[in-house]
Amino acid sequence: MKKLMSLLLIFILGLVVFLFLRPGFEKVTLKEEKEIEIAKIEQLQLLTASADIEIIANAANIVKVELKGDIPKSMKDEYALNLVEEGSRLKISYLSNDNRLKWKFGSEKDVMLQVTLPEKVLKNLIVQTTSGDIVSKDISAQELDFRSTSGNQSIRGLKSNESLAIETVSGDITLKGSETNDFSIDSTSGNVAINSLVSQNGRIDIESGNINMLIEEMIHTMNIETISGDIRSTFERPPESLKIDFKGTSGQAVIKLKKFIYEDNAENKAVGETGDGANLLKVRTTSGDFIAN
């Protein structure tokens, strides 16, 4: 049995070496640029399979799209950069020619799709990738939706007067220096870091991962649910009016806030408030501690 396993391992390693050294795996450099005016555009959708996506702001009144990176020579013609305008909607994609989101061995994972947007406030922005990272800097839209299957997301300087939705199966999420009316974060596996976020309402739902929040301004209603992972909420200024409602299966709460009065402080449970408790921080966890300071 051991001999069979050793032979199988040698075969697999040999196959991997063969795939990487074969002529078709030789890499070529991509560099492609396209531009389009945004005057009529209100909705924007960005799609890739394994390529990273970066969205940045610019004062110009055009959308600039740049594709750059390395890809196996044999796969260069299998992917295409497309800009499709339909009325007020613009779709920018870098996908395989069958136009599907999928992952391939030796795919376009070393490629970046960089999109530069004007300062115009869009009605709707959707960013979707299968296994690429997402980076967004100083973007404004009424509604924003970021989705990835496997990849990290870093969102900074975002402004939305309606909603922000972030989804990932596996990957870390960073949300910093942003403003929105309502936000939601859904993740199966990965850490969440929030810093200097202004929002009326928020929801975080993750299965496995830690949550760290640095709060400058109070979020009126905040709901957090985790299965496994610790939650830390740090307030830059002592909250004047906050109710905390924590319940856990095997975790405990450590609350170090001035003038915090407990209504209920038992094992795996903590309920109390400062001031009149006008703002709510509700935490539910299966396995993980909650710290507020």
N, C-alpha and C positions, 0 to 999 in steps of 0.2 A: 504493500500500500504506500509506504514511504517513497519507494522507488518510483511508483507511478506519479505521485504528487511532485516529485523532483523533476521528472521528465515533462510534466505538464507546465511547471513553472518555467523551465528552460525554454519550452516552446512559446509560451506567452511573451517572455522577455525577447526572444528572437524575433517574434512578430512585431513587437513594438519598435525594436531597432530597425527592422526592415522598412516599416512604414515611415519612420522619420528620415531614413537615409535614401529612400527611393527618389528618383529625379522629380517626380510629381510633387514631392513635399518641399522642394526648394521654395523659399519665400521671395515674394516681390513686394515692393513698396507702392502703396496706394496714395494718391494725392489728387483729389477732385474737388472742385468748387462750383457752386451754383448760387445764383441770387434771384430773388423775386420780391416785387413790391408788396407791401402789406396793407395798403390803404383800405382794401375791401375785406381783408381777412379778419374774422372774429373768432374762429375756432381753429385750433392747431393740434394735430396729432403726430407724434413721433414714434416710430416703430423700428426695433432692431431685434435680432435673435441673440447673438453673443457679443456684438459690438457695444462698447461703452457709449453713453450719451452724455454730452455736456451742453448745458443751455446757459448762455450768458447774455447780458444786456449791452446795448449800444445805442448811441444817440441817432444813428442814421435811420432813415425811413424805409429800410429794406430788411428782408430776412436773408442772412448769409449762411449758407450751408457748406461745411467743409468736411470732407471724408479723408482720413489719414491713418496710416498704420501699415502693418505687414500682414500678408495673407499667403497661404500656400499657392504656388503658381498654378497648380492643377485646378484650384477652386476659384481663381480670379474671375472667370467668366460665369460662375454659378450665382454670383451676387450682383445686384444692381442698385444704384442710388436713384430713387424716383421722387419727384415732386409732382403731386397731383392736386390741382386746384378745382374745386367744385363750388361755385358761388362764393359764399363767405367762409368756406372750409378749405384748409390746406393740410394735406397729408404728406409727410416726409418719411420715407422708409428706406432702410438698407436691409433687404431680405434676399433670400434665395429666389431664383427665377420663378419658382412655383408659388412665390408670394406668401409663404407660410412662416410663422414663428416656430423655429425648431433648432435643435443643437446637433452639430455634426462633429465627429472626431477631426481635429485639425481645421476647425472652422475659422470664422472671422473674429475670434475673441481678442486678437491683438490690434483691432481696428477701433478708432473712435469716430463717432458722428458728432461733430461740433456745430451747434446751431446758435447763431447770434441774432437776437431779437431786438427790435426797437423798443423804446420806452412806452409805447402804446399799451393800454390795458386791454388784454384779450378777454373775450367772454368765457372761453373754455380752453384749457390746455390739458392734453392727455399725453403722458410719456410712458411707453411700455417697452420692456426688454425681457428676454428670457434669462440670460445668464450674464448680462453686462452690468457694469456699475452705472449709477445715475448721479450726475453732479448738476445742481441748479444754483445760479447766483443772480440775485437782484432781479427776479422776474415778477411781473405783475399780471394777474388775471382774476376774473370774478370767481371762477371755479378751477381748481387744479387737481389732477389725478395722476399719481405716480405709482407704477406697478412693475414689479420684477419677480422672477421666480427664484433666481439665485444670483445675488449681487448686492453690494452695499449701495446705500443712498445717502447723499449729502446735500441738504437743502438749506441755503443761507440767503438772508435778505429778501425773502419772499413777501409779497403783499397780495392779499386776497380779501375782498369785502364780502365774500360769501363762504365758500368752503374749501377745505384742503383734505384730500384723502391719500394716504400712503399705504401700500400693500406690498408685502414680500413673503416668500415662503422661507428662505434662508438668506440672511444678510443683516448687517448692522444698519441702523438708521440714525442719522444726525440731523436735527432740526434746530437752526440757530438764527437769532436776530430777525424773526419773521412776525408778520401780522396777519390774522385771519379772524373771521367771525366764528367759525366752527371747524374743528379738525378731528380726524380719526386716523389711528395707526393700527394696522392689523399685521401680525407676524407670527409665523410658526416657530422659527428659531433665529435668534439674533438679539443683540443688545440695542436699546433705545436711549439716546442722549438728547435732551431738550434744554436749550439755553436761551434765555431772553425772548420768550415767546409771548405775544400778546394775543389773547383770544377770549371770546365770551364763553364758549363751551368746548369741551374736549373729551375724547374717548381713546383709550389705549387698551388693546386686547392682544396679548401674546401668550404663547404656550411655554416657550423656554427662552429665558434671557433676562438680563438685568435692565432696570429702568432707572436712569438718573435724570432728575429735573432740577434746573436752577431757575427759580421763579423770581422775576423782578416785579411784575404786576399780577394781581390776583386773577385767576381764571374762575368765572362765576360758577360753573358746574364742571367738575372733572371726574370721570369714571375710569377706573383702572382695574383690569382683570388679568391675572397671570396664573399659570399652572405651576411653573417652576422658575424661580428667580427672585432676587431681592429688589426692593423698590426704595429709592431714596429721593426725598423731596426737600430741597434746600431753598429757603426764602432769604433773599438779600435784605429784606426789611421784615421785622416781625409783623405777621398778618393781624390787622385790626379786627377783622370779622371773618371767621372761618370755622366751619364745622367739619370735623374729620370722622368718618365712619369706616372703621377697619374690621374685617373679619377674615380669619385664615384657618386652614385646617391644621397645619403644623407649624405655622410661622407666628411671630410675635411682633408687636408694635413698640417702637421706641420713639416717643414724642417729646421733643425738647423745645417747646415754644413758650415764650413768656405769656403769663396770664391765661394759660390753657386750663380749662376746668373739665374734668372727666364727668360724664354721665354714667358710663359703664366702663370698667377697666378690669376685665377678666382674662383668663388664659385664652389666647388666640382671638381676642376681641378687644377693641378700644373705640369708644364713642365719646366725643366731647367737643368743646368749642372755645373760641376766643371771641369776645364781643358778642354781637347778637347772632353770629353764625349765618350771616347772609350768603356767604359763598360755601360751596360744598366740595369736599375732596373725599370721594368714595373709593375704597380699595377692597378688592376681593382677591385672595390668593390661596392656592392649594398648598404649595410648599415654598416658603420664602418669607423673609422679614420685611417689615416696613419701617422706615426711619424718616422722621420729619424734624428738621431743625432750622 
